[in-house]
């Protein structure tokens, strides 16, 4: 497999785009050297790069494509709406129609506000919480990797350059499945915690009573509970993780999967909290979300088509079925290669993840990079696993077959204690790191 055209474009991209990509998780440092640099087309579960290489795609647009690339129904809905124009000086009826669709189906959505990406909505939720409570501290879950590109979150990561210390000091961490850590945070900052933000579930399942306990602590201390449903919404459950676990947040944010890859996000929540971002009240006004493109009609047509099909049923169920079959195959491949205790497939079957342990039992980016490299050689693009409704039994079989070959290479590296002579180029790096 050759990547000549990708390599040519890569050099040009780094000359004009910081990082060579407009999304850090799509950058060169997140993939093996022997990987497609630029993708040009997708159909169903497949993508093609600029060199004409075809891949079974498990990344699916950073987990945003849940129906499949270029889904005919979504494409048709968008194409039809584009014929009417895409943006106007006053709202379009589709803004109301799609807001009502989400309101009718998401348990905690008494009001809805649209934007273009998840960061906009999580940051808007934080601002609402601060305004509603009159407090300043945000408690965020330490184990959940990303909430927003904005200072309140980025300042609390390894990439805090450019964020003032005073802003950084207003975000505090608690730990998932550790109610005591959240309770202590409230006790250490009496009357100051405006919001608690977390994913209801991510790589780990909530312990019995954990989410209910978080809800109770927020109610007791008068803080706003925010569920980040950017990934869980339309993947864990059609109506979000809040419905799956039957725990209601005050606010929730939605994006990935909402429009099958089109740029769309939504902030949903309690009427009394959301309404202070409106114009029909007499308290201090909150400048909530006001984006030129939040009401673009074609992206809302994509939301309407995607959400209607998800709420109708079958999509989320199919995602779980695909994930279950793939997880079973990947685990069997690791066991057969004799590395079942070191090459692990974990997590929820609707969003599983793989981790590769070195001789000391620590996650190894070198081994992970080698695995992704070998899978790419076999025509499988699997930087992570995002099952979609478009993935087929053939996709699963081919992926497992590729994994068996990749696991045999990993076994050699693990036995040798080195990837020397096997891995081309440098291993991938964490997105959040202080220096390159």
C-alpha positions as CSV (number, residue, x, y, z in Angstrom):
1,X,0.0,0.0,0.0
2,X,1.5,3.3,-1.1
3,X,0.8,6.9,0.2
4,X,2.8,9.0,-2.3
5,X,0.0,11.5,-2.9
6,X,-0.8,11.7,0.8
7,X,2.9,12.4,1.6
8,X,3.0,15.2,-0.9
9,X,-0.1,16.8,0.4
10,X,1.2,16.4,4.0
11,X,4.1,18.7,3.4
12,X,2.0,21.3,1.8
13,X,-0.5,21.1,4.6
14,X,2.0,21.7,7.4
15,X,3.2,24.8,5.5
16,X,-0.2,26.5,5.8
17,X,-2.1,24.8,8.6
18,X,-0.8,24.6,12.2
19,X,-0.5,20.9,12.9
20,X,-1.3,20.0,9.3
21,X,-4.9,19.5,10.2
22,X,-7.9,21.5,11.4
23,X,-8.7,18.8,14.1
24,X,-5.9,17.7,16.4
25,X,-7.2,14.1,16.6
26,X,-6.8,13.9,12.8
27,X,-3.2,15.0,12.9
28,X,-0.1,13.1,11.8
29,X,1.0,12.5,15.4
30,X,-2.2,10.4,16.0
31,X,-1.5,7.9,13.2
32,X,1.4,5.6,12.1
33,X,3.8,7.0,9.5
34,X,2.4,4.3,7.1
35,X,-1.1,5.6,7.1
36,X,-3.4,7.5,4.7
37,X,-2.9,11.2,5.1
38,X,-5.9,12.5,3.3
39,X,-9.3,10.8,2.7
40,X,-11.4,11.9,-0.2
41,X,-14.5,9.8,-0.2
42,X,-16.7,7.6,1.9
43,X,-19.6,5.2,1.2
44,X,-21.3,3.2,3.9
45,X,-18.5,1.6,6.0
46,X,-15.7,2.3,3.5
47,X,-13.4,5.2,2.8
48,X,-10.9,5.9,0.1
49,X,-7.7,8.1,0.3
50,X,-6.1,10.3,-2.3
51,X,-3.9,7.4,-3.4
52,X,-6.9,5.3,-4.3
53,X,-6.5,2.9,-1.3
54,X,-9.8,1.5,0.1
55,X,-10.4,0.9,3.8
56,X,-13.0,-0.6,6.1
57,X,-13.5,2.5,8.3
58,X,-14.0,2.1,12.1
59,X,-13.2,5.7,12.9
60,X,-16.3,7.0,11.1
61,X,-15.7,10.7,11.2
62,X,-14.5,10.8,14.8
63,X,-17.5,8.8,15.8
64,X,-20.0,11.2,14.2
65,X,-21.1,9.0,11.2
66,X,-23.6,6.5,12.7
67,X,-25.7,5.6,9.7
68,X,-22.8,5.3,7.2
69,X,-20.8,7.6,5.0
70,X,-22.9,9.5,2.4
71,X,-26.1,7.8,3.7
72,X,-28.6,8.2,0.8
73,X,-31.5,9.4,3.1
74,X,-29.4,12.1,4.8
75,X,-27.8,13.2,1.5
76,X,-31.2,13.5,-0.1
77,X,-32.6,15.5,2.8
78,X,-29.6,17.9,2.7
79,X,-29.7,18.2,-1.1
80,X,-33.4,19.1,-1.0
81,X,-33.0,21.7,1.7
82,X,-30.0,23.3,-0.1
83,X,-32.3,24.0,-3.0
84,X,-34.1,26.5,-0.8
85,X,-31.0,28.3,0.4
86,X,-29.0,27.6,3.5
87,X,-29.1,30.7,5.7
88,X,-31.5,33.6,6.2
89,X,-31.8,36.9,8.2
90,X,-34.6,35.4,10.3
91,X,-35.2,31.9,11.7
92,X,-36.4,29.1,9.4
93,X,-39.3,26.8,10.4
94,X,-36.9,23.8,10.3
95,X,-35.2,25.3,13.4
96,X,-38.4,25.0,15.4
97,X,-39.4,21.6,13.8
98,X,-36.1,20.0,14.7
99,X,-36.0,21.5,18.2
100,X,-39.5,20.1,18.9
101,X,-38.3,16.7,17.6
102,X,-35.5,16.6,20.1
103,X,-37.7,18.0,22.9
104,X,-40.3,15.3,22.3
105,X,-37.7,12.5,22.5
106,X,-34.9,13.5,24.9
107,X,-36.1,13.1,28.5
108,X,-34.5,16.3,29.9
109,X,-34.9,18.5,26.9
110,X,-37.5,21.1,27.9
111,X,-35.8,23.7,25.7
112,X,-33.2,23.3,22.9
113,X,-30.6,25.5,21.3
114,X,-28.6,24.6,18.2
115,X,-24.9,25.3,17.3
116,X,-22.3,23.7,15.1
117,X,-20.0,21.8,17.4
118,X,-19.9,20.2,20.8
119,X,-17.5,22.6,22.4
120,X,-19.9,25.5,21.8
121,X,-22.7,23.7,23.6
122,X,-20.6,22.5,26.6
123,X,-19.2,25.9,27.1
124,X,-22.7,27.5,26.8
125,X,-23.9,25.0,29.4
126,X,-21.1,26.1,31.8
127,X,-22.0,29.8,31.2
128,X,-25.6,29.1,31.9
129,X,-24.8,27.2,35.1
130,X,-22.6,30.1,36.3
131,X,-25.3,32.6,35.6
132,X,-28.1,30.6,37.1
133,X,-26.3,29.8,40.3
134,X,-24.2,33.0,40.6
135,X,-21.1,30.8,41.3
136,X,-17.8,30.4,39.5
137,X,-16.3,26.9,39.9
138,X,-16.8,24.1,37.5
139,X,-16.3,20.5,38.6
140,X,-15.3,18.2,35.7
141,X,-14.7,14.5,35.6
142,X,-10.9,13.8,35.5
143,X,-11.3,10.6,33.5
144,X,-13.2,12.0,30.6
145,X,-10.8,13.3,28.0
146,X,-12.4,16.2,26.3
147,X,-15.2,18.7,27.0
148,X,-14.4,21.8,24.9
149,X,-11.7,23.8,23.2
150,X,-12.4,26.8,25.5
151,X,-10.3,28.1,28.3
152,X,-12.4,26.7,31.2
153,X,-11.5,23.1,30.1
154,X,-8.2,23.5,28.1
155,X,-6.7,25.4,31.0
156,X,-7.1,22.2,33.1
157,X,-5.1,20.0,30.7
158,X,-1.5,19.6,29.7
159,X,-2.1,22.1,26.8
160,X,-2.8,25.0,29.1
161,X,-0.5,27.5,27.3
162,X,-2.4,30.7,26.7
163,X,-4.9,30.3,29.5
164,X,-4.6,32.7,32.4
165,X,-4.0,31.1,35.8
166,X,-7.1,32.8,37.3
167,X,-9.2,30.9,34.7
168,X,-7.5,27.7,35.3
169,X,-8.1,27.9,39.0
170,X,-11.9,27.8,38.5
171,X,-12.0,24.3,37.1
172,X,-11.6,21.5,39.6
173,X,-11.5,17.7,39.1
174,X,-13.3,14.8,40.6
175,X,-13.1,11.1,39.7
176,X,-15.5,8.8,38.0
177,X,-17.2,6.2,40.2
178,X,-15.8,8.1,43.2
179,X,-18.6,9.9,44.9
180,X,-16.3,10.8,47.9
181,X,-14.1,12.9,45.6
182,X,-17.0,14.9,44.4
183,X,-18.4,15.3,47.9
184,X,-15.0,16.5,49.1
185,X,-14.9,19.0,46.2
186,X,-18.2,20.5,47.3
187,X,-17.0,20.6,50.9
188,X,-13.7,22.3,50.0
189,X,-15.5,25.0,47.9
190,X,-18.7,25.7,49.9
191,X,-21.3,27.7,47.9
192,X,-18.9,28.1,44.9
193,X,-19.6,25.1,42.6
194,X,-21.8,26.2,39.7
195,X,-21.7,23.0,37.6
196,X,-20.7,19.4,37.6
197,X,-20.0,18.0,34.1
198,X,-19.3,14.5,33.1
199,X,-20.1,11.8,30.6
200,X,-22.7,9.5,32.1
201,X,-20.6,6.6,30.7
202,X,-17.4,6.5,28.7
203,X,-14.9,3.6,28.8
204,X,-16.1,2.4,32.2
205,X,-19.6,1.7,33.4
206,X,-21.1,3.7,36.2
207,X,-20.9,1.8,39.5
208,X,-24.3,1.1,41.1
209,X,-25.6,4.3,42.6
210,X,-22.8,6.5,41.2
211,X,-24.9,8.6,38.8
212,X,-27.8,8.8,41.2
213,X,-25.3,10.0,43.9
214,X,-23.9,12.7,41.6
215,X,-27.5,13.8,40.9
216,X,-28.2,13.9,44.6
217,X,-25.1,15.9,45.5
218,X,-25.8,18.5,42.8
219,X,-29.4,18.9,44.1
220,X,-28.2,19.1,47.7
221,X,-25.6,21.7,47.0
222,X,-27.5,23.7,44.4
223,X,-25.2,22.9,41.4
224,X,-26.2,22.3,37.8
225,X,-25.6,18.8,36.6
226,X,-24.4,18.7,33.0
227,X,-24.3,15.4,31.0
228,X,-22.0,15.5,28.0
229,X,-23.9,13.3,25.6
230,X,-21.7,14.3,22.6
231,X,-20.7,10.6,22.2
232,X,-23.3,8.7,24.2
233,X,-26.3,10.4,22.6
234,X,-27.6,8.2,19.6
235,X,-24.9,5.6,20.4
236,X,-25.6,4.2,23.9
237,X,-29.3,4.8,23.6
238,X,-31.6,6.6,21.1
239,X,-32.5,9.1,23.9
240,X,-29.1,9.3,25.4
241,X,-27.3,7.8,28.4
242,X,-29.7,9.7,30.6
243,X,-32.4,7.5,29.4
244,X,-30.3,4.3,29.5
245,X,-29.4,4.9,33.2
246,X,-32.6,6.8,34.1
247,X,-30.8,9.8,35.7
248,X,-31.9,13.2,34.6
249,X,-29.3,16.0,34.2
250,X,-30.3,19.7,34.3
251,X,-28.5,20.3,31.0
252,X,-27.1,17.9,28.3
253,X,-25.0,18.5,25.2
254,X,-25.3,16.6,21.9
255,X,-23.3,16.5,18.7
256,X,-21.5,13.4,17.4
257,X,-24.1,11.3,15.6
258,X,-26.7,14.0,15.7
259,X,-26.5,14.7,12.0
260,X,-24.5,11.7,10.6
261,X,-21.3,13.7,10.1
262,X,-22.7,17.1,9.3
263,X,-21.8,19.9,11.6
264,X,-24.5,20.2,14.3
265,X,-24.8,20.3,18.0
266,X,-27.5,20.9,20.6
267,X,-27.8,22.2,24.1
268,X,-30.9,20.8,25.9
269,X,-32.2,21.3,29.4
270,X,-34.4,22.5,32.1
271,X,-36.7,25.4,31.0
272,X,-35.9,27.6,34.0
273,X,-32.2,27.3,33.3
274,X,-32.3,27.6,29.6
275,X,-34.8,30.5,29.6
276,X,-32.2,32.9,31.1
277,X,-30.5,32.7,27.7
278,X,-33.7,33.9,26.1
279,X,-35.4,37.3,25.8
280,X,-38.7,36.8,27.7
281,X,-37.5,37.4,31.3
282,X,-36.5,40.3,33.6
283,X,-33.3,38.9,35.2
284,X,-29.8,39.5,33.9
285,X,-29.5,38.4,30.3
286,X,-27.1,35.5,29.4
287,X,-25.6,35.8,26.0
288,X,-26.0,32.0,25.4
289,X,-25.4,30.7,21.9
290,X,-25.5,33.1,18.9
291,X,-23.8,31.7,15.9
292,X,-24.3,32.7,12.3
293,X,-24.4,29.1,11.2
294,X,-26.3,27.5,14.1
295,X,-29.5,27.7,12.2
296,X,-28.2,26.6,8.8
297,X,-31.1,24.8,7.2
298,X,-29.2,21.9,5.5
299,X,-27.4,20.8,8.6
300,X,-30.8,20.8,10.5
301,X,-32.2,18.7,7.7
302,X,-29.5,16.2,8.4
303,X,-30.4,16.3,12.1
304,X,-34.1,15.8,11.3
305,X,-33.4,12.8,9.0
306,X,-30.8,11.2,11.3
307,X,-32.8,11.8,14.5
308,X,-36.1,10.6,13.0
309,X,-34.5,7.3,12.0
310,X,-32.7,6.8,15.4
311,X,-35.9,7.6,17.4
312,X,-37.9,5.2,15.1
313,X,-35.6,2.4,16.3
314,X,-33.2,-0.1,14.9
315,X,-30.1,2.1,14.5
316,X,-28.8,2.0,18.0
317,X,-29.6,-1.7,18.2
318,X,-27.6,-2.4,15.1
319,X,-24.6,-0.4,16.5
320,X,-24.6,-2.6,19.6
321,X,-24.9,-5.8,17.5
322,X,-22.0,-4.8,15.3
323,X,-19.9,-3.9,18.3
324,X,-20.7,-7.2,20.1
325,X,-19.6,-9.3,17.1
326,X,-16.5,-7.3,16.5
327,X,-15.4,-7.4,20.2
328,X,-15.8,-11.2,20.3
329,X,-13.7,-11.6,17.2
330,X,-10.9,-9.2,18.3
331,X,-10.7,-11.0,21.7
332,X,-10.5,-14.4,20.0
333,X,-7.8,-13.1,17.7
334,X,-5.7,-11.9,20.7
335,X,-6.2,-15.2,22.6
336,X,-5.2,-17.3,19.6
337,X,-2.0,-15.2,19.2
338,X,-1.2,-15.9,22.9
339,X,-1.5,-12.3,23.9
340,X,-5.1,-12.2,25.3
341,X,-3.9,-10.7,28.6
342,X,-1.9,-7.9,26.8
343,X,-4.0,-7.0,23.8
344,X,-7.3,-6.1,25.3
345,X,-10.7,-5.0,23.9
346,X,-12.8,-3.3,26.5
347,X,-15.7,-1.0,27.1
348,X,-19.2,-0.8,26.0
349,X,-19.9,-2.8,22.8
350,X,-21.5,0.2,21.2
351,X,-18.2,2.0,21.6
352,X,-15.4,-0.5,22.5
353,X,-11.7,0.4,22.8
354,X,-8.4,-1.5,22.5
355,X,-5.4,-1.2,24.8
356,X,-2.1,-2.9,24.4
357,X,0.1,-3.5,27.5
358,X,3.9,-3.7,27.6
359,X,5.9,-6.1,29.7
360,X,5.2,-4.0,32.8
361,X,1.5,-4.0,32.3
362,X,1.3,-0.4,31.2
363,X,-0.5,0.9,28.1
364,X,1.9,1.2,25.2
365,X,1.5,3.7,22.4
366,X,4.3,1.9,20.5
367,X,2.3,-1.3,20.5
368,X,-0.9,0.5,19.7
369,X,0.8,2.2,16.8
370,X,2.2,-1.0,15.5
371,X,-1.3,-2.6,15.6
372,X,-2.9,0.3,13.7
373,X,-0.1,0.2,11.1
374,X,-0.6,-3.6,10.5
375,X,-4.4,-3.2,10.2
376,X,-3.9,-0.4,7.7
377,X,-1.8,-2.7,5.6
378,X,-4.7,-5.0,5.5
379,X,-7.1,-2.3,4.5
380,X,-8.7,-1.6,7.9
381,X,-8.6,1.9,9.4
382,X,-9.1,1.4,13.1
383,X,-7.6,4.3,15.1
384,X,-10.5,3.5,17.5
385,X,-13.7,1.6,17.1
386,X,-17.0,3.4,16.3
387,X,-19.5,0.8,15.1
388,X,-22.1,2.1,12.7
389,X,-25.4,0.9,11.2
390,X,-23.5,0.5,7.9
391,X,-21.0,-2.0,9.1
392,X,-21.7,-5.5,7.7
393,X,-20.8,-9.1,8.7
394,X,-18.2,-9.1,5.9
395,X,-16.6,-6.0,7.4
396,X,-16.4,-7.7,10.8
397,X,-15.0,-10.9,9.3
398,X,-12.4,-9.0,7.3
399,X,-11.4,-6.9,10.3
400,X,-11.0,-10.0,12.5
401,X,-8.9,-11.7,9.8
402,X,-6.7,-8.6,9.6
403,X,-6.5,-8.5,13.4
404,X,-5.3,-12.1,13.6
405,X,-2.3,-11.2,11.3
406,X,-1.7,-8.0,13.3
407,X,-1.8,-9.8,16.6
408,X,0.8,-12.2,15.5
409,X,3.1,-9.3,14.7
410,X,2.3,-7.8,18.1
411,X,3.1,-11.1,19.8
412,X,6.6,-10.9,18.2
413,X,7.1,-7.4,19.5
414,X,5.9,-8.3,22.9
415,X,8.1,-11.3,23.2
416,X,11.1,-9.2,22.0
417,X,10.2,-6.3,24.2
418,X,10.6,-4.0,21.3
419,X,8.9,-2.9,18.1
420,X,12.3,-2.4,16.4
421,X,12.2,-3.6,12.8
422,X,8.4,-3.8,12.9
423,X,7.1,-0.3,13.4
424,X,7.9,2.3,10.6
425,X,8.4,5.7,12.1
426,X,7.6,7.1,15.5
427,X,4.7,6.0,17.8
428,X,1.7,8.1,18.1
429,X,1.5,10.7,20.9
430,X,-1.2,11.9,23.3
431,X,-3.2,14.9,22.0
432,X,-2.9,16.6,25.4
433,X,0.9,17.0,26.0
434,X,2.9,20.0,27.1
435,X,5.6,19.8,24.4
436,X,5.6,18.3,20.9
